[in-house]
Amino acid sequence: MNECSQCSRVNMTVEQIADEALSLPSEARALLADSLVESLDPAEDGYIRQLWVTEALRRRDEVRSGHIKTIPSEEGIARVRHAVSR
């Protein structure tokens, strides 16, 4: 088998895996996505986690200080759906 036909076979396999993954319930897809991302570079995992911790603390402090106001989840989801549908 030459290199190009191997690439084609690998791409087909990736497409099949993606199709199967996309048919999973959203919670299972989220868990799968998290597992895949974490597997990319374990050496950077601590760095990435620290970035998220820093971001979460920044957001928490903005809410506590009153600089940012929260909204009900239903309203937030409606805003996102509206923005995406444009």
Backbone as a chain_set.jsonl record, in Angstrom:
{"seq": "MNECSQCSRVNMTVEQIADEALSLPSEARALLADSLVESLDPAEDGYIRQLWVTEALRRRDEVRSGHIKTIPSEEGIARVRHAVSR", "coords": {"N": [[0.845, -1.174, 0.0], [0.624, 2.196, -0.886], [1.809, 5.422, 0.332], [-0.202, 7.44, 0.052], [-2.638, 6.015, -0.146], [-2.69, 4.924, 2.365], [-2.987, 7.24, 3.903], [-5.534, 8.026, 3.081], [-7.058, 5.897, 4.059], [-6.613, 6.218, 6.821], [-7.76, 8.76, 7.224], [-10.415, 8.143, 6.601], [-11.011, 6.426, 8.666], [-10.751, 8.165, 10.838], [-12.824, 9.899, 10.229], [-14.975, 8.138, 10.51], [-14.789, 7.554, 13.212], [-15.269, 10.104, 14.238], [-17.912, 10.499, 13.345], [-19.225, 8.533, 14.841], [-18.65, 9.457, 17.426], [-19.971, 11.911, 17.405], [-22.561, 11.075, 17.486], [-23.04, 10.405, 20.052], [-24.544, 11.072, 23.32], [-24.683, 14.457, 24.619], [-23.303, 14.811, 27.096], [-21.571, 12.613, 27.155], [-20.046, 13.189, 24.881], [-18.78, 15.502, 25.766], [-17.199, 14.495, 27.849], [-15.558, 12.777, 26.354], [-14.28, 14.645, 24.662], [-12.878, 16.121, 26.577], [-11.131, 14.137, 27.534], [-9.646, 13.621, 25.208], [-8.404, 16.114, 24.732], [-6.86, 16.378, 27.048], [-5.081, 14.343, 26.58], [-3.33, 15.269, 24.684], [-0.945, 16.791, 25.359], [0.529, 16.014, 28.046], [2.474, 17.315, 29.594], [1.855, 19.986, 29.547], [-0.46, 20.133, 30.963], [-0.687, 20.956, 33.697], [-0.049, 23.664, 33.447], [-2.136, 24.579, 31.771], [-4.335, 24.026, 33.408], [-3.773, 25.81, 35.493], [-4.07, 28.241, 34.166], [-6.86, 28.178, 33.726], [-7.762, 28.15, 36.38], [-6.863, 30.672, 37.23], [-8.404, 32.281, 35.516], [-11.004, 31.572, 36.372], [-10.958, 32.505, 39.023], [-10.612, 35.241, 38.546], [-13.026, 35.861, 37.255], [-14.832, 35.187, 39.306], [-14.118, 37.11, 41.236], [-14.848, 39.453, 39.867], [-17.624, 39.2, 39.803], [-18.22, 39.141, 42.559], [-17.362, 41.683, 43.317], [-19.211, 43.24, 42.124], [-18.771, 44.31, 39.697], [-19.404, 42.823, 37.496], [-22.515, 41.575, 36.508], [-24.567, 38.785, 37.112], [-26.652, 36.605, 35.107], [-29.74, 34.78, 34.691], [-29.493, 31.304, 33.778], [-31.177, 30.448, 31.688], [-31.666, 32.809, 30.276], [-29.077, 33.426, 29.413], [-28.525, 31.226, 27.727], [-30.508, 31.661, 25.811], [-29.573, 34.073, 24.721], [-27.155, 33.232, 23.561], [-28.105, 31.383, 21.669], [-29.564, 33.121, 20.033], [-27.495, 34.768, 19.071], [-25.972, 32.914, 17.633], [-27.728, 32.098, 15.685], [-27.885, 34.169, 13.878]], "CA": [[0.0, 0.0, 0.0], [1.459, 3.397, -0.911], [1.556, 6.38, 1.404], [-1.466, 8.146, -0.157], [-3.777, 5.161, 0.2], [-2.7, 4.814, 3.818], [-3.567, 8.486, 4.41], [-6.957, 7.966, 2.804], [-7.641, 4.944, 5.007], [-6.579, 6.829, 8.147], [-8.773, 9.81, 7.242], [-11.724, 7.516, 6.641], [-11.172, 5.921, 10.018], [-10.987, 9.328, 11.697], [-14.189, 10.355, 9.94], [-15.907, 7.185, 11.11], [-14.735, 7.78, 14.659], [-15.95, 11.375, 14.492], [-19.351, 10.266, 13.177], [-19.691, 7.794, 16.021], [-18.558, 10.343, 18.589], [-21.017, 12.933, 17.3], [-23.864, 10.472, 17.763], [-23.145, 10.208, 21.507], [-25.214, 12.151, 24.062], [-23.784, 15.6, 24.825], [-22.42, 14.604, 28.249], [-20.527, 11.669, 26.739], [-19.153, 13.921, 23.966], [-17.96, 16.405, 26.577], [-16.183, 13.674, 28.529], [-14.615, 12.333, 25.331], [-13.482, 15.803, 24.25], [-11.957, 16.419, 27.677], [-10.092, 13.098, 27.527], [-8.777, 13.819, 24.045], [-7.592, 17.311, 24.936], [-5.867, 16.075, 28.087], [-4.077, 13.399, 26.073], [-2.463, 15.885, 23.683], [0.376, 17.098, 25.892], [0.428, 15.966, 29.505], [3.415, 18.238, 30.229], [1.235, 21.299, 29.641], [-1.708, 20.015, 31.698], [-0.644, 21.818, 34.877], [-0.078, 25.049, 32.975], [-3.486, 24.864, 31.296], [-5.207, 24.068, 34.598], [-3.501, 27.058, 36.207], [-4.724, 29.31, 33.408], [-8.297, 28.124, 34.005], [-7.962, 28.572, 37.772], [-6.695, 32.125, 37.236], [-9.588, 32.858, 34.86], [-12.162, 31.37, 37.245], [-10.83, 33.43, 40.153], [-10.854, 36.594, 38.024], [-14.471, 35.985, 37.037], [-15.467, 35.192, 40.631], [-13.876, 38.406, 41.854], [-15.645, 40.459, 39.156], [-19.01, 39.056, 40.258], [-18.289, 39.54, 43.974], [-17.163, 43.126, 43.448], [-20.329, 43.925, 41.494], [-18.349, 44.81, 38.393], [-20.134, 41.999, 36.527], [-23.782, 41.051, 37.02], [-24.934, 37.493, 36.554], [-27.994, 36.482, 34.549], [-30.216, 33.389, 34.776], [-28.96, 30.459, 32.709], [-32.1, 30.434, 30.548], [-31.419, 34.031, 29.509], [-27.775, 33.28, 28.768], [-28.672, 30.276, 26.625], [-31.294, 32.339, 24.767], [-28.683, 35.04, 24.06], [-26.212, 32.505, 22.717], [-28.86, 30.846, 20.524], [-29.865, 34.256, 19.158], [-26.243, 35.199, 18.42], [-25.541, 31.871, 16.706], [-28.695, 31.965, 14.583], [-27.808, 35.31, 12.954]], "C": [[0.889, 1.235, 0.0], [1.003, 4.389, 0.15], [0.197, 7.067, 1.273], [-2.658, 7.286, 0.218], [-3.828, 4.923, 1.706], [-3.322, 6.053, 4.438], [-5.076, 8.479, 4.234], [-7.653, 7.041, 3.801], [-7.679, 5.526, 6.412], [-7.649, 7.913, 8.247], [-10.17, 9.223, 7.319], [-11.999, 7.009, 8.049], [-11.45, 7.063, 10.991], [-12.405, 9.861, 11.483], [-15.219, 9.426, 10.573], [-15.953, 7.358, 12.629], [-15.479, 9.057, 15.013], [-17.455, 11.212, 14.368], [-19.929, 9.541, 14.385], [-19.699, 8.686, 17.261], [-19.669, 11.38, 18.574], [-22.41, 12.373, 17.564], [-24.069, 10.207, 19.255], [-23.964, 11.325, 22.14], [-24.209, 13.243, 24.416], [-22.842, 15.405, 26.01], [-21.275, 13.662, 27.901], [-19.546, 12.341, 25.784], [-18.233, 14.844, 24.742], [-16.859, 15.632, 27.293], [-15.123, 13.19, 27.542], [-13.7, 13.47, 24.905], [-12.454, 16.143, 25.323], [-10.809, 15.411, 27.705], [-9.115, 13.29, 26.377], [-7.855, 15.02, 24.228], [-6.5, 17.038, 25.965], [-4.773, 15.149, 27.576], [-3.074, 14.05, 25.132], [-1.062, 16.168, 24.204], [0.31, 17.15, 27.414], [1.361, 16.951, 30.211], [2.798, 19.616, 30.417], [-0.029, 21.289, 30.491], [-1.743, 20.939, 32.917], [-0.722, 23.286, 34.505], [-1.485, 25.445, 32.539], [-4.455, 24.947, 32.469], [-5.002, 25.372, 35.369], [-4.121, 28.247, 35.487], [-6.222, 29.343, 33.692], [-8.602, 28.543, 35.442], [-7.869, 30.087, 37.873], [-7.913, 32.811, 36.632], [-10.823, 32.73, 35.749], [-12.121, 32.332, 38.438], [-11.095, 34.871, 39.726], [-12.353, 36.82, 37.845], [-15.227, 36.028, 38.359], [-15.325, 36.558, 41.286], [-14.675, 39.519, 41.188], [-17.104, 40.404, 39.595], [-19.133, 39.547, 41.699], [-18.159, 41.048, 44.158], [-18.327, 43.923, 42.862], [-19.99, 44.503, 40.134], [-19.092, 44.084, 37.266], [-21.391, 41.493, 37.214], [-24.076, 39.722, 36.348], [-26.346, 37.56, 35.971], [-28.437, 35.029, 34.694], [-29.726, 32.581, 33.572], [-29.858, 30.448, 31.486], [-31.884, 31.657, 29.661], [-30.087, 33.944, 28.758], [-27.84, 32.35, 27.567], [-29.449, 30.915, 25.481], [-30.435, 33.346, 24.01], [-27.713, 34.348, 23.11], [-26.931, 31.968, 21.476], [-29.173, 31.97, 19.529], [-28.616, 34.694, 18.376], [-25.797, 34.197, 17.364], [-26.469, 31.798, 15.494], [-28.632, 33.11, 13.591], [-27.078, 34.973, 11.709]], "O": [[1.817, 1.322, 0.804], [-0.041, 4.219, 0.779], [-0.49, 7.26, 2.276], [-3.599, 7.778, 0.841], [-4.911, 4.738, 2.262], [-4.098, 5.948, 5.388], [-5.813, 8.88, 5.135], [-8.717, 7.373, 4.324], [-8.667, 5.351, 7.125], [-8.368, 7.981, 9.244], [-11.024, 9.752, 8.03], [-13.11, 7.155, 8.558], [-12.297, 6.932, 11.875], [-13.094, 10.224, 12.437], [-16.224, 9.887, 11.114], [-17.019, 7.313, 13.243], [-16.237, 9.088, 15.982], [-18.202, 11.732, 15.197], [-20.996, 9.899, 14.885], [-20.647, 8.665, 18.046], [-20.244, 11.693, 19.617], [-23.339, 13.132, 17.837], [-25.163, 9.825, 19.67], [-24.074, 12.41, 21.569], [-23.01, 12.977, 24.504], [-21.68, 15.802, 25.931], [-20.136, 13.89, 28.308], [-18.343, 12.094, 25.863], [-17.049, 14.962, 24.425], [-15.712, 16.077, 27.334], [-13.932, 13.191, 27.854], [-12.487, 13.29, 24.798], [-11.295, 16.42, 25.014], [-9.651, 15.79, 27.88], [-7.905, 13.142, 26.548], [-6.667, 14.951, 23.915], [-5.348, 17.425, 25.771], [-3.654, 15.17, 28.089], [-2.057, 13.436, 24.81], [-0.083, 15.815, 23.547], [0.064, 18.206, 27.996], [1.062, 17.38, 31.326], [3.17, 20.34, 31.34], [-0.617, 22.347, 30.719], [-2.737, 21.631, 33.137], [-1.393, 24.066, 35.182], [-1.97, 26.519, 32.895], [-5.301, 25.84, 32.516], [-5.968, 25.967, 35.845], [-4.64, 29.161, 36.128], [-6.793, 30.418, 33.878], [-9.6, 29.22, 35.688], [-8.698, 30.719, 38.528], [-8.399, 33.806, 37.169], [-11.603, 33.675, 35.867], [-13.146, 32.904, 38.811], [-11.728, 35.633, 40.457], [-12.88, 37.859, 38.242], [-16.158, 36.816, 38.517], [-16.29, 37.1, 41.825], [-15.135, 40.437, 41.867], [-17.75, 41.442, 39.742], [-20.059, 40.293, 42.02], [-18.777, 41.623, 45.055], [-18.424, 45.132, 43.072], [-20.838, 45.121, 39.491], [-19.37, 44.665, 36.217], [-21.346, 41.039, 38.357], [-23.855, 39.562, 35.147], [-27.127, 38.452, 36.298], [-27.595, 34.137, 34.808], [-29.565, 33.122, 32.478], [-29.364, 30.439, 30.359], [-31.916, 31.552, 28.435], [-29.995, 34.348, 27.598], [-27.277, 32.647, 26.514], [-29.098, 30.739, 24.314], [-30.551, 33.464, 22.791], [-27.48, 34.816, 21.995], [-26.422, 32.087, 20.362], [-29.058, 31.779, 18.318], [-28.683, 34.956, 17.175], [-25.297, 34.59, 16.31], [-26.026, 31.466, 14.394], [-29.273, 33.034, 12.543], [-26.927, 35.823, 10.832]]}, "num_chains": 1, "name": "protein.A"}
